[in-house]
Amino acid sequence: MIAADTSYADNASLPSGDSPELALVLATPQERIASIKLNSAVWQGSLDLDSYLAREDHLAQQPLTRGGNLACWVLVDRRQPEDERTILSSCETYRKKAWCAQDGHVSDATAYGVGSVFCRPEFRGKGYAKRMLQELSRKMDAWKMEKAASRTLFSVLFSDIGKKFYAQFGWHPFPSSHFALPPMSKDEYDRSGLPPARALTAEDVQRCMCSDQVLQKERDLLKVASKKSPGPKVAIPPDFDHYSWHWAREEFYAKKLHPGRAPPVIKGAGEDASGVYCTWNRKFGETPQENTLFILRWVYNEPASAEETQKTVQAMAALLRRAQLEAYEWNMATVEFWNPTPLLEQAVALLDPSVKVVHREEESIACLRWMGPEPGPNGNVEWLLNEKYAWC
């Protein structure tokens, strides 16, 4: 069993953050549970501890994470034995498929998402989080030397402590903006004057938004973008496994918090005539004010004429209205979607010209650490498809 962390009863005896005896290691199954219990004080939200542990186990069993794709890391004193060593800091990594395009060529690669970065409050100020990220960076730099078919080219994380801390370890901030819209009642929705959008089930999302054909199209767009400017263009494929992981999270909460209600089956909205689709999930926060319906991803064709532009923008507006209705029906305080394109900005302006883009400075800052070849003096790494679905 896990020791009760009495190894350092006196904090003065804690090793320093630069001690050569510290090591970042894969957690044992028991240490993983211990790390979750430690971070529960910050992240369990409206769940009790047992439910929080069950949530983490549930998320670890999804297609995106199982099979070794999810790993829990702990910073420990290497002199202490397994399952008795004190956890000084911890984090998780998610191994993901990735695309990288440069000079008109697209290749498959591996990326990692970094999440659940946690340092115990009583141990903060000793440099443990810094040491953990330094050690993790070294490990990832070693992974990039693997065979080309699975070579690691970059990692991403989403900072809730601003843009500076992670940048010192190579995770540089990328565009992190969003629109936020209020929920809308059924009466308001019926009076909105926009054509009704089709509700999408999970099967609809798979067919309309992440079929092999749709993903190949996204891959081709990456290729086209790489011909227009120097430097690598990277993306995490917006596949069904990512959406399913987000839905597993919302469905777990729905069952716990609304046991008398069927889990949500409407996973997005679409307008078939214009080929505009979006998928979402519901985040159940610690308070009702934190409940958010996040649009995970948009799929649409770039219009080739003024008429097509108008139809696309109107369809987007109709889908946003449907999202607002869904938010109302599930007691979500807001609808949010990340890094809006100019077309989506037009759609929001059509609904409410007073709504402005929010540029985040502290929370959910998308950060990327490039580990591939230097892009050259005139090229920068560009992260395409930087939308909520990639969050971890």
C-alpha positions as CSV (number, residue, x, y, z in Angstrom):
1,M,0.0,0.0,0.0
2,I,1.0,3.6,-0.4
3,A,2.8,5.1,2.6
4,A,1.1,7.8,4.5
5,D,3.8,10.3,3.3
6,T,5.6,10.4,6.6
7,S,9.0,10.3,4.9
8,Y,9.3,14.0,5.1
9,A,7.4,14.9,8.3
10,D,9.6,17.9,8.6
11,N,9.6,19.8,5.3
12,A,13.1,21.0,6.1
13,S,14.3,17.5,5.2
14,L,12.7,17.6,1.7
15,P,15.2,17.2,-1.1
16,S,15.8,20.4,-3.1
17,G,14.3,20.7,-6.6
18,D,17.7,20.3,-8.2
19,S,18.8,17.3,-6.2
20,P,20.4,14.5,-8.2
21,E,18.4,12.0,-6.3
22,L,15.1,13.1,-7.8
23,A,13.7,11.1,-10.7
24,L,10.6,11.3,-12.9
25,V,9.2,7.8,-13.2
26,L,6.1,6.0,-14.3
27,A,3.7,5.7,-11.4
28,T,2.8,2.2,-10.2
29,P,-0.9,1.5,-10.2
30,Q,-1.1,2.3,-6.5
31,E,0.9,5.5,-6.9
32,R,-1.4,6.6,-9.7
33,I,-4.3,6.3,-7.3
34,A,-2.4,8.2,-4.7
35,S,-1.6,11.0,-7.1
36,I,-5.3,11.3,-8.1
37,K,-6.2,11.5,-4.4
38,L,-3.7,14.2,-3.9
39,N,-4.9,16.3,-6.8
40,S,-8.6,15.7,-6.0
41,A,-8.5,18.7,-3.6
42,V,-8.1,20.9,-6.7
43,W,-9.9,19.1,-9.4
44,Q,-12.7,16.9,-8.1
45,G,-15.2,19.8,-8.2
46,S,-18.7,18.7,-7.5
47,L,-17.8,15.0,-7.2
48,D,-17.0,13.2,-4.0
49,L,-13.6,11.4,-3.8
50,D,-14.9,8.0,-4.8
51,S,-16.7,9.4,-7.8
52,Y,-13.6,11.4,-8.8
53,L,-11.5,8.2,-8.7
54,A,-14.1,6.4,-10.7
55,R,-14.2,9.2,-13.3
56,E,-10.4,9.0,-13.8
57,D,-10.7,5.2,-14.2
58,H,-13.5,5.6,-16.7
59,L,-11.6,8.2,-18.8
60,A,-8.5,5.9,-18.7
61,Q,-10.5,3.1,-20.4
62,Q,-11.6,5.1,-23.5
63,P,-10.2,4.4,-27.0
64,L,-8.1,7.5,-26.8
65,T,-6.3,6.6,-23.6
66,R,-6.2,2.8,-23.3
67,G,-3.5,0.5,-24.6
68,G,-0.7,2.5,-23.0
69,N,-1.7,5.9,-24.5
70,L,-2.2,7.4,-21.1
71,A,0.7,7.5,-18.6
72,C,0.9,8.9,-15.1
73,W,4.3,10.3,-14.1
74,V,5.5,11.1,-10.5
75,L,8.5,13.0,-9.3
76,V,10.1,11.0,-6.4
77,D,13.2,10.5,-4.5
78,R,14.9,7.5,-6.2
79,R,16.3,6.3,-2.9
80,Q,12.8,5.4,-1.7
81,P,11.2,2.0,-2.6
82,E,8.2,1.8,-5.0
83,D,4.8,2.3,-3.4
84,E,6.4,3.8,-0.3
85,R,8.1,6.9,-1.9
86,T,6.6,10.3,-1.4
87,I,5.0,11.9,-4.5
88,L,6.5,15.3,-4.8
89,S,4.8,16.3,-8.1
90,S,2.8,14.5,-10.8
91,C,1.5,14.8,-14.4
92,E,0.0,12.7,-17.2
93,T,0.9,12.3,-20.8
94,Y,-1.5,11.3,-23.6
95,R,0.1,9.7,-26.7
96,K,-1.7,10.9,-29.8
97,K,-1.5,10.6,-33.6
98,A,-0.3,13.7,-35.3
99,W,0.2,15.2,-38.8
100,C,3.1,17.3,-39.9
101,A,3.1,19.0,-43.3
102,Q,6.0,20.9,-44.9
103,D,6.8,21.9,-48.4
104,G,3.7,20.1,-49.8
105,H,4.4,16.7,-48.0
106,V,2.3,15.4,-45.1
107,S,3.7,12.7,-42.8
108,D,2.2,10.8,-39.8
109,A,3.9,11.3,-36.5
110,T,3.3,11.1,-32.8
111,A,2.4,13.9,-30.4
112,Y,1.9,14.0,-26.7
113,G,-0.6,15.9,-24.7
114,V,0.5,16.9,-21.2
115,G,-2.2,17.3,-18.5
116,S,-2.9,17.1,-14.8
117,V,0.3,18.9,-13.9
118,F,0.2,19.0,-10.1
119,C,2.4,20.0,-7.2
120,R,1.2,19.5,-3.7
121,P,0.5,22.8,-2.0
122,E,2.6,22.0,1.0
123,F,5.6,21.3,-1.3
124,R,5.3,24.3,-3.5
125,G,8.1,26.8,-3.8
126,K,10.8,24.0,-3.8
127,G,11.1,23.7,-7.5
128,Y,9.5,20.3,-7.9
129,A,7.1,21.3,-10.8
130,K,10.0,22.9,-12.6
131,R,12.2,19.8,-12.1
132,M,9.4,17.6,-13.2
133,L,8.9,19.5,-16.5
134,Q,12.6,19.6,-17.1
135,E,12.8,15.8,-16.7
136,L,9.7,15.3,-18.9
137,S,11.2,17.5,-21.6
138,R,14.3,15.3,-21.6
139,K,12.3,12.2,-21.9
140,M,10.3,13.6,-24.8
141,D,13.5,14.7,-26.5
142,A,14.6,11.1,-26.3
143,W,11.3,9.9,-27.8
144,K,11.8,12.0,-30.9
145,M,14.7,9.7,-31.8
146,E,12.4,6.8,-32.3
147,K,11.8,5.3,-35.7
148,A,10.3,7.7,-38.3
149,A,6.9,5.9,-38.4
150,S,6.2,6.9,-34.8
151,R,8.7,9.8,-34.3
152,T,7.6,12.3,-31.7
153,L,7.5,15.8,-33.2
154,F,5.7,17.9,-30.7
155,S,3.7,18.0,-27.5
156,V,0.9,20.2,-26.3
157,L,-0.5,21.4,-23.0
158,F,-3.2,23.8,-21.9
159,S,-2.0,26.2,-19.2
160,D,-4.2,27.5,-16.5
161,I,-1.4,29.7,-15.0
162,G,-0.8,32.0,-17.9
163,K,1.7,32.0,-20.7
164,K,5.1,32.4,-19.1
165,F,5.7,29.4,-16.8
166,Y,5.6,26.6,-19.3
167,A,7.3,28.7,-22.0
168,Q,10.6,28.4,-20.1
169,F,10.5,24.6,-20.8
170,G,9.7,25.1,-24.5
171,W,5.8,25.0,-24.4
172,H,5.2,28.3,-26.2
173,P,1.7,29.9,-26.2
174,F,-0.4,29.7,-29.3
175,P,-3.6,31.6,-30.2
176,S,-6.1,31.1,-27.4
177,S,-9.3,33.0,-28.0
178,H,-13.0,32.2,-27.9
179,F,-16.6,33.4,-28.2
180,A,-19.0,33.0,-25.3
181,L,-22.8,33.0,-25.9
182,P,-25.6,32.7,-23.4
183,P,-28.1,29.8,-23.3
184,M,-31.5,30.3,-25.1
185,S,-34.9,29.0,-24.1
186,K,-37.1,27.1,-26.5
187,D,-39.4,30.1,-26.9
188,E,-36.5,32.3,-27.8
189,Y,-35.1,29.7,-30.1
190,D,-38.4,29.4,-32.0
191,R,-38.5,33.1,-32.4
192,S,-34.9,33.4,-33.7
193,G,-35.9,33.4,-37.3
194,L,-33.1,31.0,-38.4
195,P,-33.8,27.7,-40.1
196,P,-33.7,24.7,-37.6
197,A,-30.5,22.8,-37.4
198,R,-30.4,19.0,-37.4
199,A,-29.4,17.5,-34.0
200,L,-26.5,15.1,-34.4
201,T,-26.1,11.8,-32.5
202,A,-22.6,10.3,-32.0
203,E,-23.2,8.2,-35.1
204,D,-24.0,11.3,-37.1
205,V,-20.9,13.0,-35.9
206,Q,-18.8,10.0,-36.9
207,R,-20.3,10.0,-40.4
208,C,-20.4,13.8,-41.0
209,M,-17.3,15.1,-39.2
210,C,-14.6,12.4,-38.9
211,S,-15.1,9.8,-41.6
212,D,-12.1,8.6,-43.5
213,Q,-13.1,11.0,-46.3
214,V,-13.4,14.0,-44.0
215,L,-10.1,13.3,-42.2
216,Q,-8.4,12.9,-45.6
217,K,-9.7,16.3,-46.6
218,E,-8.3,17.9,-43.4
219,R,-5.0,16.2,-44.1
220,D,-5.0,17.6,-47.7
221,L,-5.7,21.1,-46.4
222,L,-2.7,20.8,-44.2
223,K,-0.7,19.9,-47.3
224,V,-2.0,22.9,-49.2
225,A,-1.2,25.2,-46.2
226,S,2.4,23.9,-46.2
227,K,2.9,25.1,-49.7
228,K,1.9,28.7,-48.9
229,S,4.6,29.5,-46.3
230,P,7.7,27.9,-44.9
231,G,7.9,26.0,-41.7
232,P,6.0,22.9,-40.4
233,K,2.3,22.9,-40.2
234,V,1.1,20.5,-37.5
235,A,-2.2,19.2,-36.3
236,I,-3.8,16.5,-34.0
237,P,-6.3,14.6,-36.2
238,P,-9.8,15.5,-35.1
239,D,-10.9,11.8,-35.0
240,F,-13.8,10.1,-33.3
241,D,-11.6,8.9,-30.4
242,H,-11.1,12.5,-29.2
243,Y,-14.8,13.3,-29.3
244,S,-15.7,10.0,-27.5
245,W,-13.3,10.9,-24.7
246,H,-15.0,14.2,-24.1
247,W,-18.4,12.5,-24.3
248,A,-17.3,9.9,-21.8
249,R,-16.5,12.7,-19.4
250,E,-19.9,14.5,-19.8
251,E,-21.9,11.2,-19.6
252,F,-20.2,10.2,-16.4
253,Y,-21.1,13.6,-14.8
254,A,-24.7,13.4,-16.2
255,K,-25.2,10.0,-14.6
256,K,-23.8,11.2,-11.3
257,L,-25.4,14.6,-11.1
258,H,-28.7,13.8,-12.9
259,P,-29.4,10.2,-12.0
260,G,-33.1,10.5,-13.0
261,R,-32.4,11.8,-16.5
262,A,-31.1,9.9,-19.5
263,P,-27.5,10.8,-20.5
264,P,-27.2,13.4,-23.3
265,V,-27.5,11.8,-26.8
266,I,-27.4,15.1,-28.8
267,K,-23.7,15.5,-29.5
268,G,-23.8,18.4,-32.0
269,A,-25.8,20.0,-34.8
270,G,-25.6,20.2,-38.6
271,E,-27.0,21.8,-41.7
272,D,-26.7,19.3,-44.5
273,A,-27.5,21.5,-47.4
274,S,-24.5,23.8,-46.7
275,G,-22.3,21.0,-45.2
276,V,-21.8,22.8,-41.9
277,Y,-21.4,20.7,-38.7
278,C,-20.3,21.1,-35.2
279,T,-19.9,18.8,-32.2
280,W,-20.0,19.6,-28.5
281,N,-19.8,18.4,-25.0
282,R,-21.2,19.6,-21.7
283,K,-18.8,20.5,-18.9
284,F,-20.4,20.2,-15.5
285,G,-18.5,22.6,-13.3
286,E,-18.2,22.9,-9.5
287,T,-21.0,25.5,-9.6
288,P,-23.8,26.1,-12.1
289,Q,-22.0,29.3,-13.2
290,E,-19.1,27.1,-14.4
291,N,-21.3,24.8,-16.5
292,T,-20.2,25.3,-20.1
293,L,-21.3,23.7,-23.4
294,F,-18.0,23.6,-25.4
295,I,-18.2,23.3,-29.2
296,L,-15.3,20.9,-29.7
297,R,-14.9,21.2,-33.5
298,W,-16.4,22.8,-36.6
299,V,-16.5,21.2,-40.1
300,Y,-17.4,23.1,-43.2
301,N,-16.3,23.8,-46.8
302,E,-14.6,27.1,-47.5
303,P,-17.1,29.1,-49.7
304,A,-16.1,30.0,-53.2
305,S,-18.5,32.8,-53.8
306,A,-20.4,35.6,-52.0
307,E,-23.6,33.5,-52.1
308,E,-21.9,30.5,-50.6
309,T,-20.4,32.7,-47.9
310,Q,-23.8,33.9,-46.9
311,K,-25.2,30.4,-46.8
312,T,-22.3,29.1,-44.7
313,V,-22.5,32.0,-42.2
314,Q,-26.3,31.6,-41.9
315,A,-25.8,27.9,-41.3
316,M,-23.2,28.5,-38.7
317,A,-25.5,31.0,-36.9
318,A,-28.3,28.3,-37.0
319,L,-26.0,25.8,-35.4
320,L,-25.0,28.3,-32.7
321,R,-28.6,28.9,-31.9
322,R,-29.1,25.1,-31.5
323,A,-26.1,25.0,-29.2
324,Q,-27.6,27.8,-27.1
325,L,-30.9,25.8,-26.8
326,E,-29.0,22.7,-25.8
327,A,-27.1,24.7,-23.2
328,Y,-30.4,25.9,-21.8
329,E,-31.9,22.4,-21.6
330,W,-28.8,21.1,-19.7
331,N,-28.5,24.2,-17.4
332,M,-25.2,25.3,-19.0
333,A,-24.3,28.9,-18.2
334,T,-22.6,29.6,-21.5
335,V,-21.7,28.2,-25.0
336,E,-18.1,28.6,-25.9
337,F,-15.9,27.7,-28.9
338,W,-12.2,28.3,-29.4
339,N,-10.2,30.3,-32.0
340,P,-13.0,31.4,-34.3
341,T,-12.4,31.8,-38.0
342,P,-13.5,35.0,-39.8
343,L,-16.6,33.1,-41.0
344,L,-17.6,32.2,-37.5
345,E,-17.0,35.8,-36.4
346,Q,-19.5,36.8,-39.0
347,A,-22.0,34.2,-37.7
348,V,-21.7,35.5,-34.2
349,A,-22.1,39.1,-35.4
350,L,-25.3,38.0,-37.2
351,L,-26.7,36.7,-33.9
352,D,-25.4,39.5,-31.6
353,P,-23.1,42.3,-32.9
354,S,-22.1,43.2,-29.4
355,V,-20.4,39.9,-28.6
356,K,-16.6,40.2,-28.8
357,V,-13.8,37.7,-29.1
358,V,-12.2,36.9,-25.7
359,H,-8.4,36.6,-25.8
360,R,-7.4,34.4,-22.9
361,E,-4.4,35.4,-20.9
362,E,-4.4,33.0,-17.9
363,E,-6.7,29.9,-18.4
364,S,-6.7,27.2,-21.1
365,I,-3.7,28.7,-22.9
366,A,-2.9,26.4,-25.8
367,C,0.9,25.7,-25.7
368,L,3.1,23.7,-28.0
369,R,6.6,22.4,-27.7
370,W,8.3,21.6,-31.0
371,M,10.8,18.7,-31.0
372,G,11.3,18.3,-34.7
373,P,14.1,19.8,-37.0
374,E,14.6,23.5,-36.7
375,P,12.0,25.2,-39.0
376,G,14.6,27.5,-40.5
377,P,15.1,31.3,-40.4
378,N,12.0,32.2,-42.3
379,G,9.6,29.5,-41.0
380,N,7.6,29.1,-37.8
381,V,5.7,26.1,-36.5
382,E,2.0,26.6,-37.1
383,W,-0.6,24.6,-35.1
384,L,-3.7,24.1,-37.3
385,L,-7.0,22.8,-36.1
386,N,-6.3,24.3,-32.7
387,E,-9.8,23.7,-31.3
388,K,-11.2,22.4,-28.0
389,Y,-11.3,18.7,-29.1
390,A,-7.5,18.5,-28.6
391,W,-7.7,19.7,-25.0
392,C,-6.5,17.2,-22.4
